[in-house]
Amino acid sequence: MKIVWSPLAIDRASEIAEYIALDKPSAAEKWINSIFEKVDQLEFSPEIGRIVPEVNNQQIRELIYGNYRIIYRIESCQISVLTVSHGMQILPVNDIMD
């Protein structure tokens, strides 16, 4: 399956990496690379993430990476990465629903 990152997901991941880079640039680079590696797993196993509790929709799932949630949607021919957020933040449902 093809994996497509939404502009919002790219922006959020970049913002998190920039914040991490304030303390340690090498850690930010490692973090962003690891996020992409984690998402790449979805290509062959799209249902490995749990259903997002806030929306309870079989197609909207999340991967947990450290303190972060990677929210994605399973579609007929692709995986859409919708957003990345810190696990302690309230997830704005309008970030993940059309």
C-alpha positions in Angstrom: 0.0 0.0 0.0 1.1 3.5 -0.8 1.7 5.9 2.2 0.8 9.5 1.8 1.6 12.2 4.5 -0.9 15.0 4.8 0.5 18.6 4.9 -0.7 18.8 8.5 1.2 15.6 9.5 4.4 16.9 7.9 4.0 20.3 9.6 3.4 18.7 13.0 6.3 16.3 12.7 8.6 19.2 11.6 7.4 21.3 14.6 8.2 18.5 17.0 11.6 17.9 15.4 12.4 21.6 15.6 11.5 21.6 19.3 13.7 18.6 20.0 16.5 20.2 18.0 16.6 23.1 20.4 18.3 20.8 22.9 20.0 18.3 20.7 19.9 18.5 16.9 21.2 14.9 16.4 18.3 13.6 18.5 15.8 15.5 16.3 17.2 14.0 13.2 17.1 10.5 14.8 13.5 11.1 15.9 12.2 12.2 12.5 14.0 9.3 10.8 12.4 6.9 13.3 8.9 8.3 12.8 9.2 7.7 9.0 10.5 4.1 9.7 7.6 3.4 12.0 5.1 4.6 9.4 6.8 2.6 6.7 5.7 -0.5 8.6 2.1 0.3 7.6 2.8 -0.5 4.0 2.6 -4.3 4.7 0.6 -4.2 8.0 -1.9 -1.3 7.9 -3.9 -2.6 10.9 -1.0 -2.8 13.4 -2.1 0.4 15.0 -5.0 0.6 17.5 -8.3 2.3 16.7 -8.2 5.9 17.8 -10.4 6.0 21.0 -11.7 9.6 20.3 -13.4 8.6 17.1 -13.9 4.8 17.4 -13.7 4.3 13.6 -12.1 1.1 12.2 -10.3 3.1 9.5 -8.8 5.7 11.8 -5.8 4.2 13.7 -2.7 5.3 15.6 0.8 4.1 16.1 2.5 5.1 19.4 6.1 6.1 19.2 7.5 7.2 22.5 5.4 10.0 23.8 3.8 10.6 20.3 0.8 9.5 18.4 0.9 9.0 14.7 -2.7 9.1 13.5 -3.5 7.6 10.1 -6.5 6.5 8.0 -6.7 3.2 6.1 -8.1 3.8 2.6 -8.8 1.4 -0.3 -5.5 1.9 -2.0 -3.4 4.0 0.4 -2.6 4.9 4.0 -3.0 8.5 4.8 -1.0 9.9 7.7 -3.2 12.5 9.1 -1.3 14.1 12.0 1.4 13.5 14.7 0.8 14.7 18.2 2.1 14.5 21.7 0.3 11.8 23.7 -0.6 14.3 26.5 -2.3 16.7 24.1 -6.0 16.6 23.5 -6.4 15.4 19.9 -8.4 17.9 17.9 -10.9 15.6 16.1 -11.2 18.1 13.2 -7.5 17.4 12.5 -8.4 13.8 11.6 -11.9 14.0 10.2 -12.9 15.4 6.8 
